[in-house]
Amino acid sequence: MQLLMLLIRHAGGMLKWTVLCLAVSALAAVAILVIVNAGIDPALESEERHHLLVLGAGATLVYALVHRQAMRRVSRQFEAIIIDLRERLLTRLRHAEFLQADKIDRAAFYSGISAEMRTISYCSPIIAEMLHSVFVIAAITLYIFVHSPLAALCCLAFVAASIAIVAARRVQAEEIFTEASELENVLLGHVGDMMDGAKELRMDDRRASELSRKVMEVAHDIGRRKHVAIDAYVRSVVESQAAFNILILFVIFVLPQIASYSFELVSIALALMFVAGPVLTIVGSLPSYMGANNAAMNVLALENRLPVPRIVESHGAESCFDNFKAIHLKDALFGHRSQDGSEYWIGPVNLTIERGRVILVTGGNGSGKSTLLRMLLGLYRLYDGRITVDSMVVEPSTLGQYRKLFAVVFSDNHLFRELYGIQSIDAELARDMLEFLEISDKARIEGRSFSTLKLSGGQRKRLALIAAILEKKPICVLDEWAADQEPYFRAKFYREVLPRLRDLGMTVIAITHDREYLSAADVHWHVERGMVVSVQEVGGLPQPA
């Protein structure tokens, strides 16, 4: 029912027009039935048959036009629902806290934003036809009731029995489909391993074979579960058809022995034949409907796993931090619990970042360097303490403006081909940086995009740095940027790139493992076990030869 509730909620004021179309179409179907019943009378004159033929053609035309309009309206509403669901998911993803977004199951999200939506879209015409069938059944049953209440009650009993038969199978099938959907996400994760780990798999046949077996085991498990669920639906369809045949036999042969009719048996049988199509349409379409309903439940469950964010838009507004002189972390403390239940803490941290300085950050693997930077960037919400810009405390309402101070190249940086967020690209600066970073023979900027991203890891990091420079933000943060560079360019980074960034008016904070180049910094921070254990003034950019 979740899918129909979405339709009702989303249709709003358009719902009454959709219902009107469905009702008119159902009445046109009843009109055709009445005309056919009248036309089977052998005593009719030729002129009367001609009039009935014209009326029947008119009713058929009305039925076709209004039926099509009703189906189009329902299908359009479902497409609008899909657009709305996608927008809601993407909005929550965009505004979620970084830790929340980072913990999202990618396979489940990709499935929700694409495959599940596709299932709903493909089933929208089927669901529209099911709704139309419900109205036709109601109209024909009312028509039978006017002429034979007992026959109508039998018809209603049949419909109720058919629904009961399907409902008896529904719960089991729904649970199995839900389990299969969860396994689909597991399958997507394994397939992602096959694609992302293509190089590693080709280095060891045993590893590749084991993963392939794992993938096929999951695929076969999904197939087995869906076979059981579909078998339940098949049984419900067959049993419903059998129940309908019993209904016709009962009405034609048994009911006349119980009560007398004022209405001909042929007309009743014809009405029952008219109602058979819509009933079997509903029963036969239930597997598709349940699949779409299950997809809708999965999407809504995915949405509910992301809390409603507090959206504070700040684009276009002048930042209150633009002319800052210093940023301070005061007793800043951050902690989180990992999946295995262990806790990890950074801080308390007390640091000052003065504008225009070059800061190099060192520390062992897992010491907390990257986490410290993410605290500074406002990606991790502090458990205690505060960040101040000069004398202004960074509040949730100003966090967006604060983050705009930073241009960042993360260690696992995602390089966008298009330069999003840069309103006006400085073409001259872009050309200079491409030449300076010795990448102009490999890539260029065309319009608002890089010409290619098919480069080595180090070359992609150079393009990422160019994108950061073109943002023209006051602070540049680099997380192990030099680690992917060859020895020659690593030396160039400390001897030439850092001075160039400072000449461009940027404050630089860079994580590094290259302790031999610490003299390139103005300030050196050293991190161990989640604590900044030392802050040293270094003295400037003359570096070792």
C-alpha positions in Angstrom: 0.0 0.0 0.0 3.0 2.3 0.4 3.0 3.0 -3.4 -0.7 4.0 -3.5 -0.2 6.2 -0.4 2.6 8.0 -2.2 0.3 8.4 -5.2 -2.5 9.8 -3.1 -0.2 12.2 -1.2 1.7 13.4 -4.2 -1.4 13.8 -6.5 -2.9 16.5 -4.3 -5.5 18.5 -6.1 -5.1 16.5 -9.3 -6.4 13.4 -7.6 -10.0 14.3 -8.1 -9.5 14.7 -11.8 -7.7 11.3 -12.0 -10.6 9.7 -10.0 -13.1 11.4 -12.3 -11.4 10.0 -15.4 -11.3 6.5 -13.9 -15.0 6.7 -13.0 -16.1 8.0 -16.4 -14.1 5.2 -18.1 -15.7 2.6 -15.8 -19.2 4.0 -16.6 -18.4 3.8 -20.3 -17.5 0.1 -19.8 -20.9 -0.5 -18.1 -22.6 1.4 -21.0 -21.0 -1.0 -23.5 -22.2 -3.9 -21.4 -25.8 -2.5 -21.4 -25.7 -2.0 -25.1 -24.4 -5.5 -25.8 -27.1 -7.0 -23.5 -29.7 -5.1 -25.4 -28.2 -6.1 -28.7 -28.5 -9.9 -28.1 -32.2 -9.7 -28.2 -33.2 -11.6 -31.5 -36.5 -9.6 -31.7 -34.7 -6.3 -32.4 -35.4 -4.6 -35.7 -32.6 -3.6 -38.1 -33.0 0.1 -37.3 -32.8 -0.5 -33.6 -29.6 -2.6 -34.1 -28.2 0.3 -36.1 -28.9 2.8 -33.2 -27.3 0.4 -30.7 -24.3 0.0 -32.9 -23.8 3.8 -33.1 -24.3 4.1 -29.3 -21.8 1.2 -28.7 -19.3 2.9 -31.0 -19.7 6.2 -29.1 -19.4 4.5 -25.7 -16.3 2.6 -26.9 -14.8 5.9 -28.1 -15.5 7.6 -24.8 -14.1 4.5 -23.0 -10.9 4.6 -25.0 -10.2 8.3 -24.7 -11.0 8.6 -21.0 -9.2 5.3 -20.2 -6.1 6.6 -22.0 -6.3 9.9 -20.2 -6.6 8.2 -16.8 -3.6 6.0 -17.5 -1.6 8.9 -18.7 -2.5 10.9 -15.6 -1.5 8.0 -13.2 1.7 7.3 -15.1 2.7 11.0 -15.0 2.0 11.2 -11.3 4.3 8.2 -10.8 7.1 9.9 -12.8 6.6 13.0 -10.7 6.9 10.8 -7.6 10.1 9.4 -8.9 11.6 12.9 -9.5 10.5 14.0 -6.0 12.0 10.9 -4.4 15.3 11.3 -6.2 15.4 15.0 -5.2 14.7 14.2 -1.6 17.4 11.5 -1.5 20.0 13.7 -3.1 19.0 16.7 -0.9 19.5 14.6 2.2 22.7 13.2 0.9 24.0 16.6 0.1 23.2 18.2 3.4 23.9 15.2 5.6 26.8 15.4 8.1 30.0 14.1 6.5 30.2 11.1 8.9 26.6 10.2 8.1 27.2 10.4 4.3 30.5 8.5 4.6 28.7 5.6 6.3 26.0 5.2 3.6 26.0 1.8 1.9 26.9 2.8 -1.7 25.3 -0.3 -3.3 22.0 0.4 -1.4 22.1 4.1 -2.4 22.9 3.4 -6.1 20.1 0.8 -6.1 17.7 3.2 -4.5 18.4 6.1 -6.8 18.4 4.0 -10.0 17.2 0.4 -10.0 14.4 0.8 -7.5 13.2 4.0 -9.3 13.3 2.1 -12.6 11.1 -0.7 -11.1 8.5 1.9 -10.1 8.6 3.6 -13.5 8.2 0.4 -15.4 5.3 -0.7 -13.3 3.4 2.6 -13.5 1.3 1.7 -16.5 0.4 -1.7 -14.9 -0.6 0.1 -11.7 -2.7 2.5 -13.7 -4.5 -0.4 -15.3 -5.0 -2.0 -11.9 -6.7 1.1 -10.6 -8.8 1.3 -13.7 -9.8 -2.3 -13.2 -10.9 -1.6 -9.6 -13.3 1.1 -10.9 -14.7 -1.1 -13.7 -15.3 -4.0 -11.2 -17.2 -1.6 -8.9 -19.3 -0.2 -11.7 -20.2 -3.6 -13.2 -21.0 -5.0 -9.7 -23.3 -2.1 -9.1 -25.0 -2.8 -12.5 -25.5 -6.5 -11.5 -26.8 -5.4 -8.1 -29.5 -3.3 -9.6 -30.9 -6.3 -11.5 -30.0 -9.1 -9.2 -28.7 -8.3 -5.7 -28.0 -12.0 -4.9 -25.8 -12.3 -8.0 -24.0 -9.1 -7.1 -23.4 -10.4 -3.6 -21.9 -13.6 -5.1 -19.7 -11.4 -7.4 -18.5 -9.4 -4.4 -17.9 -12.7 -2.5 -15.8 -13.9 -5.4 -13.7 -10.7 -5.5 -13.2 -10.9 -1.7 -12.2 -14.6 -2.0 -9.7 -13.7 -4.8 -8.2 -10.9 -2.7 -8.1 -13.2 0.4 -6.3 -15.9 -1.7 -3.7 -13.4 -2.9 -3.3 -11.8 0.6 -2.7 -15.2 2.1 0.4 -15.5 -0.2 1.4 -11.8 0.0 3.1 -11.6 3.4 5.4 -14.5 2.7 6.2 -13.3 -0.8 6.9 -9.7 0.4 9.3 -10.9 3.0 11.1 -13.1 0.5 11.3 -10.2 -2.0 12.7 -7.9 0.7 15.4 -10.5 1.5 16.2 -10.8 -2.2 16.5 -6.9 -2.5 19.0 -7.0 0.4 21.0 -9.7 -1.4 20.9 -7.6 -4.6 22.8 -4.9 -2.7 25.3 -7.5 -1.5 25.6 -8.6 -5.2 26.3 -5.1 -6.3 29.0 -4.8 -3.7 30.7 -7.9 -4.9 30.5 -6.8 -8.5 32.0 -3.4 -7.5 34.9 -5.4 -6.0 35.4 -7.2 -9.3 35.5 -3.9 -11.2 37.5 -1.8 -8.7 39.9 -4.7 -8.0 40.4 -5.7 -11.7 44.2 -5.4 -11.4 44.5 -7.4 -8.2 42.2 -10.1 -9.5 44.2 -10.6 -12.6 47.3 -11.1 -10.5 45.9 -14.2 -8.7 43.5 -16.7 -10.3 42.6 -18.1 -6.9 41.5 -14.8 -5.6 39.5 -14.1 -8.8 37.9 -17.6 -8.8 36.9 -17.3 -5.1 35.3 -13.9 -5.7 33.5 -15.1 -8.8 32.1 -18.1 -6.8 30.9 -15.7 -4.1 29.2 -13.6 -6.7 27.4 -16.6 -8.3 26.4 -18.0 -4.9 24.7 -14.7 -4.1 23.1 -14.6 -7.6 21.8 -18.2 -7.2 20.5 -17.4 -3.7 18.6 -14.4 -5.1 17.2 -16.5 -7.9 16.0 -19.2 -5.5 14.3 -16.7 -3.2 12.5 -15.0 -6.1 11.4 -18.3 -7.5 9.7 -19.1 -4.2 8.0 -15.7 -4.1 6.9 -15.8 -7.7 5.6 -19.3 -7.2 3.3 -18.0 -4.4 2.0 -15.4 -6.8 1.5 -18.0 -9.6 -0.5 -20.2 -7.2 -2.7 -17.2 -6.2 -3.4 -16.4 -9.9 -4.4 -20.0 -10.7 -6.5 -20.3 -7.6 -8.2 -16.9 -8.4 -9.0 -18.1 -12.0 -10.4 -21.3 -10.6 -12.6 -19.4 -8.2 -13.9 -17.3 -11.0 -14.9 -20.4 -13.0 -16.7 -21.7 -9.9 -18.5 -18.4 -9.6 -19.9 -18.6 -13.1 -21.0 -22.2 -12.6 -22.6 -21.3 -9.3 -24.5 -18.3 -10.8 -25.7 -20.2 -13.9 -26.6 -23.6 -12.4 -27.0 -23.3 -8.6 -28.4 -19.8 -8.0 -31.5 -20.3 -10.1 -32.4 -23.2 -7.9 -32.2 -20.9 -4.8 -34.0 -17.8 -6.1 -35.9 -16.7 -9.1 -34.5 -14.1 -11.5 -36.2 -11.1 -13.0 -33.1 -10.8 -15.1 -31.9 -13.2 -17.8 -29.2 -15.7 -17.0 -27.4 -14.8 -20.3 -27.2 -11.2 -19.3 -25.8 -12.1 -15.9 -23.3 -14.4 -17.4 -22.3 -11.7 -19.9 -21.8 -9.2 -17.0 -19.6 -11.8 -15.2 -17.5 -12.2 -18.3 -17.1 -8.5 -18.5 -15.9 -8.4 -14.9 -13.6 -11.3 -15.4 -11.0 -9.3 -17.4 -10.5 -6.6 -14.8 -10.4 -9.1 -11.9 -7.8 -11.2 -13.7 -5.9 -8.1 -14.6 -5.6 -7.2 -10.9 -4.6 -10.7 -9.8 -2.1 -11.1 -12.7 -0.6 -7.7 -12.1 -0.1 -8.1 -8.4 3.5 -9.5 -8.7 4.5 -6.4 -10.6 2.7 -4.2 -8.1 4.3 -5.9 -5.2 7.7 -5.5 -6.8 7.1 -1.7 -7.3 5.7 -1.4 -3.7 8.7 -3.2 -2.3 10.9 -0.8 -4.3 9.1 2.2 -2.9 9.5 0.8 0.7 13.2 0.3 0.1 13.6 3.9 -1.2 11.7 5.4 1.7 13.7 3.2 4.2 16.9 4.6 2.6 15.6 8.1 2.9 14.7 7.5 6.6 18.3 6.4 7.3 19.4 9.9 6.5 18.1 12.4 9.0 16.3 15.5 7.9 19.1 18.0 7.6 19.1 21.6 8.6 19.6 23.4 5.3 21.4 26.7 5.5 22.1 28.1 2.0 24.9 30.7 1.9 25.8 31.0 -1.8 25.7 34.5 -3.0 26.0 36.0 0.5 29.1 37.8 1.5 31.0 35.8 4.1 31.6 37.3 7.5 35.0 35.5 7.6 36.5 36.8 4.3 38.9 39.2 5.9 40.0 36.9 8.7 43.5 37.3 10.3 43.6 34.0 12.3 41.6 30.8 12.9 41.7 29.3 16.4 40.8 25.8 17.6 40.1 26.1 21.3 39.9 22.8 23.3 38.5 21.2 20.2 37.6 17.5 20.8 36.2 15.0 18.3 35.3 11.3 18.9 33.4 8.6 17.1 32.7 4.9 17.6 33.7 2.5 14.9 31.7 -0.5 13.7 33.6 -2.8 16.0 32.6 -0.7 19.0 35.9 0.9 19.7 36.1 4.6 20.3 38.5 7.0 18.7 39.3 10.5 20.0 41.2 13.5 18.7 42.1 16.3 21.0 41.6 18.4 22.9 43.4 20.6 20.4 44.5 24.2 20.8 45.9 25.6 17.6 46.2 28.9 15.7 46.4 29.3 11.9 47.6 32.8 11.0 46.8 34.1 7.6 49.5 33.8 4.9 51.6 31.1 6.7 52.7 27.7 5.4 52.0 24.9 7.9 53.3 21.3 7.4 51.7 18.6 9.5 53.5 15.3 10.2 52.6 12.1 12.1 52.6 8.4 11.7 49.9 6.4 9.9 46.7 6.4 12.0 48.0 9.2 14.2 45.0 11.4 13.4 46.4 13.9 10.9 43.6 13.7 8.4 41.0 13.6 11.1 42.5 16.8 12.6 42.2 18.5 9.2 38.6 17.4 8.9 37.9 18.9 12.3 39.5 22.1 11.1 37.5 22.1 7.9 34.2 21.7 9.8 33.5 18.3 8.3 33.4 16.6 11.7 31.2 18.2 14.3 33.1 18.9 17.5 32.2 16.9 20.6 33.5 19.8 22.7 35.4 23.0 22.2 35.0 25.5 19.4 36.4 27.1 16.3 36.8 30.8 16.1 37.7 33.1 13.2 39.3 36.1 14.9 36.8 36.7 17.6 33.8 35.1 15.9 32.7 31.6 16.9 31.8 29.3 14.0 28.1 28.4 14.6 26.0 25.9 12.6 24.4 28.8 10.9 27.8 30.1 9.7 29.4 26.8 9.0 28.8 27.0 5.3 30.5 30.4 5.0 33.4 29.1 7.1 34.0 26.1 4.8 34.1 28.5 1.9 37.5 29.7 3.2 39.1 26.4 2.2 40.2 24.9 -1.1 41.0 21.2 -0.4 42.8 18.3 -2.1 42.1 15.3 0.0 44.4 12.2 0.0 41.5 10.2 -1.6 40.4 13.2 -3.6 37.6 12.9 -6.1 38.5 14.9 -9.2 35.5 16.4 -10.9 35.9 16.8 -14.7 33.8 20.0 -14.6 34.9 22.9 -12.5 31.8 23.1 -10.4 31.3 26.1 -8.1 33.8 28.4 -10.0 31.7 31.2 -11.4 34.4 32.8 -13.6 37.5 30.8 -14.6 40.7 32.8 -14.8 42.0 31.5 -18.1 45.4 33.1 -17.8 45.9 31.7 -14.3 44.8 28.3 -15.6 47.3 28.3 -18.4 50.1 29.4 -16.1 49.3 26.7 -13.6 49.1 24.0 -16.3 52.6 25.0 -17.4 54.0 25.5 -13.9 52.7 22.0 -12.8 54.1 20.5 -16.0 50.8 19.0 -17.1 49.9 21.2 -20.1 51.0 18.5 -22.6 48.6 16.0 -21.0 45.5 18.0 -20.2 43.9 21.4 -20.7 40.8 23.3 -19.7 38.1 23.5 -22.3 35.3 25.8 -21.3 34.6 24.8 -17.7 36.0 21.3 -17.9 39.3 19.4 -18.0 39.9 17.8 -21.4 40.7 14.4 -19.8 41.0 12.7 -16.5 42.7 9.6 -17.9 46.0 10.3 -16.2 48.2 8.8 -13.5 47.5 9.3 -9.9 50.1 12.0 -9.5 49.0 13.9 -12.6 45.4 13.8 -11.4 46.5 15.3 -8.1 48.1 18.1 -10.1 44.8 18.8 -11.9 43.1 18.8 -8.5 45.6 21.4 -7.2 44.9 23.6 -10.3 41.2 23.3 -9.6 41.8 24.3 -6.0 43.9 27.3 -7.1 41.2 28.5 -9.5 38.7 28.6 -6.7 40.8 31.6 -5.3 40.1 30.8 -1.7 42.3 32.1 1.1 43.3 28.7 2.5 44.6 25.7 0.6 44.6 22.4 2.4 46.6 19.5 0.9 46.4 16.0 2.4 49.6 14.1 1.5 49.5 15.7 -2.0 53.2 15.1 -2.6 52.9 11.3 -1.8 51.7 10.5 -5.4 54.5 12.5 -7.1 57.8 11.3 -8.5 60.9 12.4 -6.6 61.7 15.3 -8.9 58.2 16.8 -8.6 58.0 16.0 -4.9 61.0 18.3 -4.5 59.5 20.9 -6.8 56.4 20.9 -4.6 58.3 22.0 -1.5 60.8 24.3 -3.3 58.5 26.0 -5.8 54.9 25.1 -5.5 54.5 26.1 -1.8 56.2 29.5 -2.4 54.0 30.0 -5.4 50.8 29.3 -3.4 51.9 31.8 -0.8 52.7 34.4 -3.5 49.1 33.9 -4.7 48.0 35.0 -1.2 47.0 31.6 0.1 47.5 30.2 3.5 48.7 26.6 3.1 48.1 23.6 5.4 49.7 20.4 4.1 50.1 16.9 5.6 53.4 15.3 4.7 55.7 12.4 5.5 58.7 14.2 3.9 60.4 15.4 7.1 63.5 16.4 5.0 61.5 19.3 3.6 60.1 20.7 6.9 62.2 23.8 6.4 59.8 24.8 3.6 57.2 25.6 6.3 56.7 28.6 8.6 55.1 26.3 11.2 55.4 22.5 11.9 52.7 20.6 13.7 53.4 17.0 14.8 50.5 14.6 15.7 50.7 11.4 17.7 47.8 9.3 19.0 45.2 11.9 18.3 47.1 14.7 20.0 49.1 17.6 18.6 52.2 17.0 20.6 54.3 19.9 19.2 53.9 23.2 17.4 57.2 24.6 16.1 58.1 27.8 14.3 60.4 26.8 11.4 61.3 30.0 9.8 60.6 30.1 6.2 60.9 28.8 2.7 64.6 28.6 1.9 64.9 24.8 1.4 67.7 22.2 1.3 69.3 21.7 -2.1 
